[in-house]
Amino acid sequence: MTELPVDYSLLSPDFMLDAIEPIGIRVDSGLLELNSYENRVFQFLNEDRQRFVVKFYRPVRWSDEQIQEEHDFSLQLKAAEIDVVAPLQFDGRSLFIYQGYRLAIFPSVGGRPIEVDNLDALESVGRNLGRIHQLASQQPFAHRPTLSIAEFVQAPKLILQQNNFVPAHLETAFFNVYDALAKEISLQYKPDDKQLIRLHGDLHAGNILWRDDKVSLLDFDDCRQGPAVQDLWMMLHGESHEQRLQLEVLLEGYEEFCAFDTKQLKLIEPLRAMRMMNYMGWIAKRWHDPAFSRHFSWFTDEQFWQKQVGFLQEQIDNMQKPPLSLIPNY
């Protein structure tokens, strides 16, 4: 079922200033809203002209324990001198609550999103991920979820069905191909417990900053348990030979610190399919948030759903091909 509306209208400038002040940091500028649909994120300057970011977490989505575990993970990585953006601590705390809203303060880090054809940047991403996964594999999350078919495939279907987003005359075609893809995923996505580690979880180019010839990873909001390849595959684009080169470069950096199980390569296309399905369910679930209906207005267009039928069928075809390998025809 679609979530009830979240009243972000309370986040007026005065409300946010009142929320930040007790933390022990004085805002000495306006609050510049940054691009974030899931949470509400703003940049500001303090009285020493230092730049910070405040994140107001979407109510209900995560528990206090889950948010704190996200913070503890990124702080653990930061303490190991891995280049990630972690929340700042004040009197030993990183998570704060003001009138029901959870918030955290982060340093503002400059840089630009990486370009996937920048092989130097990809190798740097690989090194960072190798160090992250080496540390992440030492213990599991206690409160964060595990990347699952139930959450990423079954739940989105239910949301789409219950809220009638798919035009009536396309429902049969859409859900038939959706079910066929779900069946293919269930046959192929079977990671064993030994393959499940703590992950960033949503490592696309927008969550990687490239500056001074090095990368910095940010936004651990979707961190969870899952197979290591989940943090790698979104860096791969283009034709198979291009993806193979990108993968080889990533793993060259990655395996300086952490061994990669090449059997996980067969999970790439199932994970891609799960992300496609979850993306549709995510928009549907958040539709009552005005930011979603405003920025994703095409979600109710008939043409969008016609294209999805084709995209899902294409993904079934992709999943029936041999998986990506480091050696052609391996």
Secondary structure as UniProt FT lines:
FT   HELIX           8..10
FT   HELIX           13..20
FT   HELIX           21..23
FT   STRAND          32..33
FT   STRAND          40..46
FT   TURN            47..48
FT   STRAND          51..56
FT   TURN            59..61
FT   HELIX           64..79
FT   TURN            80..81
FT   TURN            91..92
FT   STRAND          96..98
FT   TURN            99..100
FT   STRAND          101..107
FT   STRAND          112..113
FT   TURN            116..117
FT   HELIX           119..136
FT   TURN            137..138
FT   HELIX           150..154
FT   HELIX           155..163
FT   HELIX           168..170
FT   HELIX           171..188
FT   HELIX           193..195
FT   STRAND          196..199
FT   HELIX           205..207
FT   STRAND          208..211
FT   TURN            212..213
FT   STRAND          214..217
FT   TURN            221..222
FT   STRAND          224..227
FT   HELIX           228..231
FT   HELIX           233..235
FT   HELIX           240..254
FT   TURN            255..257
FT   HELIX           262..267
FT   HELIX           268..285
FT   TURN            286..288
FT   HELIX           290..295
FT   HELIX           297..300
FT   HELIX           302..319
FT   TURN            328..329
//
